[in-house]
Structure formats: C-alpha cells, structure tokens
Amino acid sequence: EGRERYGIRLRFARELRDNPELIKNIPVATPDKKFIPLGDLTTISFVKGPQVLKSENTFPVGYVIFDKMPEYAETDVVEAADAFLQARIAEGALKLPANSSFKFIGNYQNQVRSEKKLMVVLPLSLLIIFLILYLEFASVSVTFLVFTGIGVAWAGGFIMIWLYSQAWFLNFSLFGIHFRELLNMHSMNLSIAVWVGFIALFGIASDDGVVMASYLDSSFKKNDPDNVKQIREAVLEAGERRIRPCLMTTATTILALLPVLTSSGRGADVMIPMAVPTFGGMCVELLTLFVVPVGYCWYRELQLKFKGRSESLEPSSLQQ
C-alpha cells in the first residue's frame, strides 16, 4: 500500500523445506494450467540472509555498529569517519546503491543534541549565579569580585582534566596502592558529564568568595575606615578571621568527592567525569582566599581616592 510495508512470511511444512531436492520438486502452475517443478525455473541454494528486516518512516534500514577507542571523543571519531566516507564518495572509490543514503545516529546524535542544550544552559547558569550574588551584595563591583572565584575554579577544572591525561601525574605506588589506578586516571574528553560537573562547580566555587566578601562588607560598615592604612588593616583582619571557615568548606567538598573518584562500580564511567572538574576546581579555588581580599582592598582604595577628589571639588573648598 504505497510506501507502507507489512511483514508477511510464508513457510512450507518443515519436512518439505529441509531438503533442497524436495524444494526443487515443488510444482508451479503456468498460465496454460500446467505444472512444472520449481527447479526448472530457478536455482536453489543456501545463503545467509538478514536476521531481521527493519524500517523507519516506511524506508528499509540497516545498521552498522562500531565503537571508538577510549582516548578519543565520540564526536571527533564520527566527524572523522563522515569526512573519510564523503571523501571516498567524491573520489568515486565508494558508490552508494541507488536511492540509498547513510547517517550517524546513536550516542553521537545524543551528544550533538545535548551540546546544543548546553550552549544555552551554561551561560544561563552563570547569569543566574551572578544575579543571586548581586541580590546578596547589591553592588556590581563586589559581585564581580566574588565572581572571579568561578573563573579561578574553571581554570582549575581544566588543569585537572589535563593532568588526568598525563601518564606521569601521580604515577607512583604507596603501600602497594597505585594512585593512578586508585583514582581511575585516564584520558578524558569534554563530554556532557564533564560539562555538568563544571556547572556544579560554578555554584560551589562562589562559596568562599561569598563568605569572605560578606565579612568584609560588614566589617567596613562597622569600622568605616577613612584612610588606606585602615582599609588594609580591615582587609587583613577579615582574611585572618574567615580563612578557617573557607578552608573547612573547601576541604569538606574535596573529601566528599574522593569516594566518587575512587569508585569502580556501575555508573562510575559517568560520575567520575562529573567529579574531576569539581575536584580540580576546588583545589585551585583556594586562590580566591587571596584574590577576593586583594581585589576588595583595591576596590575600597579606589573608592576612597575618588571620594577625596569629589570632596576637594566641593564649592566650599573652591571658595577657599
């Protein structure tokens, strides 16, 4: 019925189809109402046929399954294979049958679809984090200072992914335990699981900056320093008082990720790529303990400098 196809299977009795000689003797009716054996009309032989006939959108399809090497990304492998096949077709070395085509599906197709979604989700998550920080501090400058912690952690995540691919990194044994095997270290590509780990890292990485900047804000509102020396003393005091809570936050996050990094059961192939960027980002994120206070001190000193200029330009000072 048009392009519609319906599976129909006709079978002779088993005792008539087990022997090729019996099949050859099957009578076939002719237009003049006579019967001739099937063997006079065709050649009968045993051949290996398709195990199942499949179709999609009324078109018959066939699947060729292949896998990638562990060190390569699925998208890179598929794109290289597609480019190779297209080049062979252009050269004439490969000819497709009439009315036939090919396309890559499976995990590659899911990965491409997920990457398109991530192009929206990734910047949207950063924007939401920025808005939440702005609602907390009500200052674009302070929000940007806290937001620098996300940039530092992002760099740390990429560094850890690179280190995981290096054969020399943690390539030693201690008490009979090899650390690369313990932490499941191998080459890692930027898969969907890795990007999900980065999104989780963005939310965690701002914690230390929020703790430090919140105390700095309250300290400056309470003491109201009016010179550079007092500003720097207030920043040093805040750094000394808040370094311990920040270290505790980072340490608990890193320790919580160790069971995931050392796991080897079902689902570990997804959970480990999610945990690696978070682990690396939190290790490097300790730099925000210096970046945020120094940036906040610089911001307050600039405020004081511009405040002094504006006061010197007031009408009373100009009349004098």
C-alpha positions as CSV (number, residue, x, y, z in Angstrom):
1,E,0.0,0.0,0.0
2,G,2.1,2.9,-1.3
3,R,5.3,3.1,0.8
4,E,3.7,1.1,3.7
5,R,5.3,-2.3,4.3
6,Y,3.8,-5.2,6.2
7,G,5.8,-8.2,7.2
8,I,4.5,-11.4,5.6
9,R,6.2,-14.8,6.0
10,L,5.2,-17.9,4.0
11,R,6.6,-21.3,5.0
12,F,6.2,-24.8,3.7
13,A,6.0,-27.6,6.2
14,R,9.3,-28.4,7.8
15,E,9.6,-31.8,6.0
16,L,9.2,-30.1,2.6
17,R,11.8,-27.3,3.2
18,D,14.6,-29.2,4.9
19,N,15.8,-30.8,1.7
20,P,16.8,-28.7,-1.4
21,E,15.8,-31.6,-3.7
22,L,12.3,-31.6,-2.3
23,I,12.1,-27.8,-2.8
24,K,13.1,-28.2,-6.4
25,N,10.2,-30.6,-7.0
26,I,7.6,-28.2,-5.7
27,P,5.0,-27.8,-8.6
28,V,4.5,-24.3,-10.0
29,A,1.4,-23.5,-12.0
30,T,1.8,-22.0,-15.5
31,P,-0.6,-19.7,-17.5
32,D,-1.7,-22.7,-19.6
33,K,-2.7,-24.6,-16.4
34,K,0.2,-26.9,-16.4
35,F,2.6,-27.6,-13.6
36,I,6.4,-27.6,-13.8
37,P,8.9,-28.2,-11.0
38,L,10.4,-25.2,-9.3
39,G,13.9,-26.4,-10.0
40,D,13.3,-25.8,-13.7
41,L,12.6,-22.1,-13.1
42,T,15.3,-21.1,-10.5
43,T,18.5,-22.1,-8.8
44,I,18.0,-23.1,-5.2
45,S,20.9,-22.7,-2.8
46,F,21.5,-21.9,0.9
47,V,22.7,-18.4,1.6
48,K,23.0,-16.3,4.8
49,G,20.3,-13.6,4.8
50,P,19.4,-10.8,7.2
51,Q,18.3,-11.9,10.6
52,V,15.6,-9.2,10.7
53,L,14.2,-6.6,8.3
54,K,13.8,-3.1,9.9
55,S,12.3,0.1,8.6
56,E,12.0,3.7,9.7
57,N,9.5,6.1,8.3
58,T,8.5,3.4,5.8
59,F,12.1,3.1,4.5
60,P,14.1,-0.1,4.9
61,V,17.2,0.5,7.1
62,G,20.3,-1.4,8.0
63,Y,22.6,-0.7,11.0
64,V,26.4,-0.8,11.1
65,I,27.7,-0.7,14.7
66,F,31.2,0.5,15.6
67,D,32.8,1.8,18.7
68,K,35.6,4.3,19.4
69,M,39.0,4.0,21.1
70,P,39.0,5.0,24.8
71,E,41.3,8.0,24.2
72,Y,39.0,9.7,21.6
73,A,35.8,11.6,21.8
74,E,32.7,10.2,20.1
75,T,32.0,13.4,18.2
76,D,35.6,13.6,16.9
77,V,35.5,9.9,15.8
78,V,32.2,10.3,14.0
79,E,33.2,13.5,12.3
80,A,36.4,12.0,11.1
81,A,34.6,8.9,9.8
82,D,32.0,11.0,8.0
83,A,34.7,13.1,6.4
84,F,36.5,10.0,5.2
85,L,33.4,8.5,3.7
86,Q,32.4,11.7,2.0
87,A,35.9,12.0,0.5
88,R,35.8,8.4,-0.8
89,I,32.4,9.1,-2.4
90,A,33.7,12.3,-4.0
91,E,36.7,10.3,-5.4
92,G,34.4,7.7,-6.8
93,A,36.1,4.9,-4.7
94,L,32.8,4.3,-2.9
95,K,29.5,4.2,-4.7
96,L,26.2,4.0,-2.8
97,P,23.3,2.0,-4.2
98,A,20.6,3.9,-5.9
99,N,18.0,5.6,-3.6
100,S,20.1,4.9,-0.5
101,S,21.9,7.2,2.0
102,F,23.7,7.0,5.4
103,K,23.8,9.0,8.6
104,F,25.3,8.6,12.0
105,I,23.0,8.1,15.0
106,G,23.2,6.6,18.5
107,N,25.4,8.2,21.2
108,Y,26.8,10.7,18.8
109,Q,23.4,12.0,17.9
110,N,22.5,12.3,21.6
111,Q,25.8,14.1,22.2
112,V,25.2,16.7,19.5
113,R,21.7,17.3,20.8
114,S,23.0,17.7,24.4
115,E,25.7,20.1,23.3
116,K,23.2,22.4,21.7
117,K,21.3,22.5,25.0
118,L,24.5,23.1,26.9
119,M,25.1,26.2,24.8
120,V,22.0,27.7,26.5
121,V,22.3,26.1,29.9
122,L,25.9,27.0,30.6
123,P,25.6,30.8,30.2
124,L,22.2,30.8,31.8
125,S,23.6,29.1,34.9
126,L,26.4,31.7,35.1
127,L,23.8,34.5,34.7
128,I,21.6,33.1,37.5
129,I,24.6,32.8,39.8
130,F,25.6,36.4,39.1
131,L,22.1,37.7,39.8
132,I,21.9,35.8,43.1
133,L,25.3,37.3,44.1
134,Y,24.1,40.7,43.1
135,L,20.9,40.3,45.3
136,E,23.2,39.5,48.2
137,F,25.7,42.4,47.9
138,A,23.7,45.0,45.9
139,S,26.9,46.0,44.2
140,V,28.1,45.1,40.7
141,S,31.7,45.7,41.7
142,V,31.6,43.3,44.7
143,T,29.6,40.8,42.7
144,F,32.3,40.7,40.1
145,L,35.0,40.3,42.7
146,V,33.2,37.2,44.1
147,F,32.5,36.0,40.6
148,T,36.3,35.9,40.0
149,G,36.3,32.7,42.1
150,I,34.3,31.0,39.4
151,G,36.9,31.9,36.8
152,V,39.7,30.6,39.0
153,A,37.8,27.3,39.7
154,W,37.0,26.9,36.0
155,A,40.7,27.1,35.2
156,G,41.4,24.5,37.9
157,G,38.9,22.1,36.4
158,F,40.6,22.3,33.0
159,I,44.0,21.8,34.6
160,M,42.8,18.7,36.4
161,I,41.4,17.2,33.2
162,W,44.7,17.8,31.5
163,L,46.6,16.3,34.4
164,Y,44.4,13.2,34.3
165,S,45.6,12.6,30.7
166,Q,49.3,12.8,31.6
167,A,51.0,9.5,32.3
168,W,53.4,11.0,34.8
169,F,50.8,12.5,37.1
170,L,50.6,10.6,40.4
171,N,52.3,7.7,38.6
172,F,53.6,6.0,41.8
173,S,52.6,3.5,44.4
174,L,52.4,3.8,48.2
175,F,51.9,0.8,50.5
176,G,51.2,-1.3,47.4
177,I,48.5,1.1,46.1
178,H,49.0,2.7,42.7
179,F,47.4,6.1,42.8
180,R,46.5,6.3,39.1
181,E,44.6,3.1,39.3
182,L,43.0,4.1,42.6
183,L,41.7,7.4,41.1
184,N,40.8,5.8,37.8
185,M,43.0,8.3,35.9
186,H,42.8,8.1,32.1
187,S,42.4,10.4,29.1
188,M,39.3,12.5,29.4
189,N,37.3,14.3,26.8
190,L,34.9,17.2,27.2
191,S,31.8,15.1,27.4
192,I,28.3,16.1,28.6
193,A,29.2,14.6,32.1
194,V,32.3,16.9,32.3
195,W,30.2,20.0,31.5
196,V,27.6,19.0,34.1
197,G,30.5,18.8,36.6
198,F,31.6,22.3,35.6
199,I,28.0,23.6,36.2
200,A,28.1,22.1,39.7
201,L,31.5,23.6,40.2
202,F,30.2,27.1,39.4
203,G,27.8,27.0,42.3
204,I,30.3,25.6,44.8
205,A,33.2,27.8,43.8
206,S,31.5,31.0,44.8
207,D,31.1,29.9,48.5
208,D,34.5,31.0,49.7
209,G,34.1,34.4,47.9
210,V,30.7,34.9,49.5
211,V,32.0,34.1,53.0
212,M,34.9,36.4,52.6
213,A,33.1,39.3,50.9
214,S,30.2,39.2,53.4
215,Y,32.5,39.6,56.3
216,L,34.5,42.4,54.5
217,D,31.2,44.2,53.9
218,S,30.0,44.0,57.5
219,S,33.5,44.9,58.8
220,F,33.7,48.1,56.6
221,K,30.2,49.1,57.6
222,K,31.1,48.7,61.2
223,N,34.5,50.4,61.3
224,D,34.2,52.8,58.3
225,P,37.9,53.2,57.6
226,D,38.8,56.6,56.2
227,N,42.4,56.0,55.0
228,V,44.5,53.4,53.1
229,K,46.1,52.1,56.2
230,Q,42.8,51.4,58.0
231,I,41.4,49.8,54.8
232,R,44.3,47.4,54.6
233,E,44.2,46.5,58.3
234,A,40.4,45.8,57.9
235,V,41.1,43.5,54.9
236,L,43.9,41.6,56.7
237,E,41.6,41.2,59.8
238,A,38.8,39.8,57.6
239,G,41.2,37.5,55.8
240,E,42.5,36.1,59.1
241,R,39.0,35.6,60.6
242,R,37.5,33.9,57.6
243,I,40.3,31.8,56.3
244,R,39.3,28.9,58.6
245,P,35.6,28.7,57.5
246,C,36.7,28.9,53.9
247,L,39.2,26.1,54.3
248,M,36.6,23.9,56.0
249,T,34.2,24.5,53.2
250,T,36.8,23.6,50.5
251,A,38.1,20.6,52.5
252,T,34.7,19.0,53.0
253,T,33.9,19.4,49.3
254,I,37.2,17.8,48.3
255,L,36.9,14.9,50.8
256,A,33.3,14.3,49.7
257,L,34.4,13.8,46.1
258,L,37.1,11.2,46.9
259,P,34.7,8.2,47.1
260,V,33.3,9.2,43.7
261,L,36.8,9.5,42.2
262,T,37.8,6.0,43.5
263,S,34.6,4.3,42.6
264,S,34.6,1.4,40.0
265,G,31.1,0.1,40.0
266,R,28.1,0.7,37.8
267,G,27.7,4.4,36.8
268,A,31.4,5.2,37.6
269,D,32.0,6.0,33.9
270,V,29.5,8.9,34.3
271,M,30.1,10.0,37.8
272,I,34.0,10.2,37.6
273,P,34.0,12.7,34.7
274,M,31.4,14.8,36.6
275,A,33.6,14.8,39.7
276,V,37.0,15.5,38.1
277,P,36.4,19.2,37.2
278,T,34.8,19.9,40.5
279,F,37.7,18.3,42.3
280,G,40.3,20.2,40.4
281,G,38.4,23.5,40.6
282,M,38.0,23.3,44.4
283,C,41.8,22.5,44.7
284,V,42.7,25.7,42.8
285,E,39.8,27.7,44.2
286,L,41.8,28.2,47.3
287,L,43.4,31.1,45.4
288,T,40.2,33.1,46.0
289,L,41.3,33.4,49.6
290,F,43.9,35.9,48.2
291,V,42.1,37.1,45.1
292,V,38.9,38.3,46.7
293,P,40.5,40.2,49.7
294,V,43.1,41.8,47.4
295,G,40.5,42.8,44.9
296,Y,38.2,44.1,47.6
297,C,41.1,46.2,49.1
298,W,41.9,47.7,45.7
299,Y,38.2,48.5,45.2
300,R,37.9,50.3,48.5
301,E,41.1,52.2,48.0
302,L,39.8,53.4,44.6
303,Q,36.5,54.4,46.3
304,L,38.4,56.4,48.9
305,K,40.6,58.0,46.2
306,F,37.6,59.2,44.2
307,K,35.7,60.3,47.3
308,G,38.7,62.5,48.3
309,R,38.7,64.0,44.8
310,S,35.0,64.8,44.9
311,E,35.3,66.4,48.3
312,S,38.1,68.6,47.1
313,L,35.9,69.9,44.3
314,E,33.0,71.0,46.5
315,P,32.0,74.7,46.4
316,S,33.2,75.4,49.9
317,S,36.7,74.2,49.1
318,L,36.8,76.1,45.8
319,Q,35.9,79.4,47.6
320,Q,38.8,78.9,50.0
